[in-house]
Structures are given as structure tokens and as C-alpha cells.
Amino acid sequence: MKKVSFIIPCYNEEEVLPLLYERLNNISKKIENYECEFLFINDGSKDRTEEIIENLYKKDNRIKLYSFSRNFGHQAAVSCGIHNTNSDLAIIIDADLQDPPEIIPDMIKLYEETNIPIIYGKRISRYGETFFKKVTAAIFYRFINVLSEVQFPVDTGDFRLIDKKVIDTYKQFSENPKYIRGLISWTGFEQKAFEYKRDARVAGSTKYTLKKMLKLAITGILSFSTKPLRISLYFGLISILIAVIFSLRVFYIYLFTPELLVKGWASTIIIVLFMGGVQLISLSVISEYLANLFNEVKKRPEYVISKKLV
């Protein structure tokens, strides 16, 4: 019999875990010809998340727990799940139940009909999210496609089905930090969208703060594009052009209306525009790439597991 793994990253999800397990357990009974397992990755939760999963583990031998020593982040938690599955299929799904588990049997059915190795969930509506988050998410997905050499599906998250080919390929990636949905697209395997309506969070609050979303966005852009380096060059050239135009204006004033010219002021402004525009923009972009290289050179593990129940 084939096997399917549910990869479930968790961070402070004590309020939703009982309902999550109940719904996953119900749909597992509807998945024919597949043996199911549930991989819970506790991403350094500070509440009763680990305790609840341990209790579920005692009742259901299909449950596995990988508990981090601290909060390493959502992407690291998903990576841990992929690294520790040897199933024929893996379903990546968040614990907050915004992505309804009930559509998973249909995703598996679509996979079996098409044999397409990546079936990703595409949101056609997003309930319970602020206007700001919807707009910024829409802008980000399209902006990263403009910058990246690899085209990514828009309006998607990490909720997806991947088969063993994709799982085995992903395990070869050693870069850190990771932008998982980007890496999966980078593999080049065929992908197909499965459209669905995203629900509001069942309980608790979102763990993806604005700071974390910005960090993920920067990781995604820097991991798959060198265009920001070129953009910094363009900004530098534009700054130089502005400085040259301003210099010509000052020269014109000096020749024809010298009484309007304040001595020393013009040269100072020109220097600030020229040097500030070129250096600050360029250095800020370069520093982000250097920071990624710094993390790579250190070769630290992506996460540290403090407890494992398998």
C-alpha cells in the first residue's frame, strides 16, 4: 500500500490542535489505497502544543513529533517534515485550518488522474484576512515573478501535494534560509493548481507578523534573483543623472542669474545627491546578498530537534 504524509508545522497552536487532528483523522478514512501518517513539527512553541501532540501520539501510532529546541521559523519546520518523510506523497498544511483538510482527497485524486508531481493550492478567496494583507500578498507574488529567473505560481502558499520525486529532490537542497515554494518551483517539475476558498483561522492568532512576512519576502527575492543588484546599478545611474542635471541648472544660474545662487550650498547638495544615491542604495542591496552568503558559509543546521517521537 502507498503512503502519504501530512506535514504540519505548529507554533503555539494549542487552541486548534484537537480540532485539526479530528478533521485530519476523518479525511484519512476517506483516502483509499494510502496509509496515512501525521508529522507534527513543533517550532519551539511556548504553550501546550507539544503536550497535546504527545497525548495524541499515545493514542494514534500514525502520529510523529519533531520538536525544535527553539523557534526556527515556519520554513525550517516544513523542511524538517520533508526531510523526515519517506512516503510516496506528502501534503504540506498549516495547523491553523485556514487551508481546509477536506479538499486533500480531491487533490490526491487529481494527482492520480494526471500524475503531475506537484499539486499546489491556489486561493480564489481569503476569508478572515485584512485588506492590507491581501493586497501586499498579491503584490509580492507578482513582484517576485518580475524579479526572478524562475516563474512561481501566484496566490499560493506552502499548502500543496508533492510526490516522491519532488521529496527526494528537495532533500538535496542545503541552502539556508529556504524559500520552500520557490525551491519546489525551481526543481522544474510540472505543477497544477487546485483552486479553493481559504477559510478564516479557526482559533488563535496569526504567527506570520508583518516582520516575518517581510523577512520571507526578502528571502524569496534574494534566493531566486540577482536583479536587485542590477536595479541598484540603475538607481545609482539615475542618481548620477539627477546630480548632472542639477549641476547644469546651477551652472545656468551662475551664468545668467548669479544673484540667486547661494555660495557653497549647490556643491554640497550635488555631492550629497551623487554619493548618497549611489552608495546607500547599492550597499544596502549588496549587504543583503552578503548576509545570505555569511549564513551559508557558517554551515549551521537549519534547525535543532530537541525531542523526537516516531
Secondary structure in CASP SS format (residue, H / E / C, confidence):
PFRMAT SS
TARGET T0000
AUTHOR 0000-0000-0000
METHOD secondary structure of the structure
MODEL  1
M C 1.00
K E 1.00
K E 1.00
V E 1.00
S E 1.00
F E 1.00
I E 1.00
I E 1.00
P E 1.00
C E 1.00
Y C 1.00
N C 1.00
E C 1.00
E C 1.00
E C 1.00
V C 1.00
L H 1.00
P H 1.00
L H 1.00
L H 1.00
Y H 1.00
E H 1.00
R H 1.00
L H 1.00
N H 1.00
N H 1.00
I H 1.00
S H 1.00
K C 1.00
K C 1.00
I C 1.00
E C 1.00
N C 1.00
Y E 1.00
E E 1.00
C E 1.00
E E 1.00
F E 1.00
L E 1.00
F E 1.00
I E 1.00
N E 1.00
D C 1.00
G C 1.00
S C 1.00
K C 1.00
D C 1.00
R C 1.00
T H 1.00
E H 1.00
E H 1.00
I H 1.00
I H 1.00
E H 1.00
N H 1.00
L H 1.00
Y H 1.00
K H 1.00
K H 1.00
D C 1.00
N C 1.00
R C 1.00
I E 1.00
K E 1.00
L E 1.00
Y E 1.00
S E 1.00
F E 1.00
S C 1.00
R C 1.00
N C 1.00
F C 1.00
G C 1.00
H H 1.00
Q H 1.00
A H 1.00
A H 1.00
V H 1.00
S H 1.00
C H 1.00
G H 1.00
I H 1.00
H H 1.00
N C 1.00
T C 1.00
N C 1.00
S C 1.00
D C 1.00
L E 1.00
A E 1.00
I E 1.00
I E 1.00
I C 1.00
D C 1.00
A C 1.00
D C 1.00
L C 1.00
Q C 1.00
D C 1.00
P C 1.00
P H 1.00
E H 1.00
I H 1.00
I H 1.00
P H 1.00
D H 1.00
M H 1.00
I H 1.00
K H 1.00
L H 1.00
Y H 1.00
E H 1.00
E H 1.00
T H 1.00
N C 1.00
I C 1.00
P C 1.00
I E 1.00
I E 1.00
Y E 1.00
G E 1.00
K E 1.00
R E 1.00
I E 1.00
S E 1.00
R E 1.00
Y C 1.00
G C 1.00
E C 1.00
T C 1.00
F H 1.00
F H 1.00
K H 1.00
K H 1.00
V H 1.00
T H 1.00
A H 1.00
A H 1.00
I H 1.00
F H 1.00
Y H 1.00
R H 1.00
F H 1.00
I H 1.00
N H 1.00
V H 1.00
L H 1.00
S C 1.00
E C 1.00
V C 1.00
Q C 1.00
F C 1.00
P C 1.00
V C 1.00
D C 1.00
T E 1.00
G E 1.00
D E 1.00
F E 1.00
R E 1.00
L E 1.00
I E 1.00
D E 1.00
K H 1.00
K H 1.00
V H 1.00
I H 1.00
D H 1.00
T H 1.00
Y H 1.00
K C 1.00
Q C 1.00
F C 1.00
S C 1.00
E C 1.00
N C 1.00
P C 1.00
K C 1.00
Y C 1.00
I H 1.00
R H 1.00
G H 1.00
L H 1.00
I H 1.00
S H 1.00
W H 1.00
T C 1.00
G C 1.00
F C 1.00
E C 1.00
Q E 1.00
K E 1.00
A E 1.00
F E 1.00
E E 1.00
Y E 1.00
K E 1.00
R E 1.00
D C 1.00
A C 1.00
R C 1.00
V C 1.00
A C 1.00
G C 1.00
S C 1.00
T C 1.00
K C 1.00
Y C 1.00
T C 1.00
L H 1.00
K H 1.00
K H 1.00
M H 1.00
L H 1.00
K H 1.00
L H 1.00
A H 1.00
I H 1.00
T H 1.00
G H 1.00
I H 1.00
L H 1.00
S H 1.00
F H 1.00
S C 1.00
T C 1.00
K H 1.00
P H 1.00
L H 1.00
R H 1.00
I H 1.00
S H 1.00
L H 1.00
Y H 1.00
F H 1.00
G H 1.00
L H 1.00
I H 1.00
S H 1.00
I H 1.00
L H 1.00
I H 1.00
A H 1.00
V H 1.00
I H 1.00
F H 1.00
S H 1.00
L H 1.00
R H 1.00
V H 1.00
F H 1.00
Y H 1.00
I H 1.00
Y H 1.00
L H 1.00
F H 1.00
T C 1.00
P H 1.00
E H 1.00
L H 1.00
L C 1.00
V C 1.00
K C 1.00
G C 1.00
W H 1.00
A H 1.00
S H 1.00
T H 1.00
I H 1.00
I H 1.00
I H 1.00
V H 1.00
L H 1.00
F H 1.00
M H 1.00
G H 1.00
G H 1.00
V H 1.00
Q H 1.00
L H 1.00
I H 1.00
S H 1.00
L H 1.00
S H 1.00
V H 1.00
I H 1.00
S H 1.00
E H 1.00
Y H 1.00
L H 1.00
A H 1.00
N H 1.00
L H 1.00
F H 1.00
N H 1.00
E H 1.00
V H 1.00
K H 1.00
K C 1.00
R C 1.00
P C 1.00
E C 1.00
Y C 1.00
V C 1.00
I E 1.00
S E 1.00
K E 1.00
K E 1.00
L E 1.00
V C 1.00
END
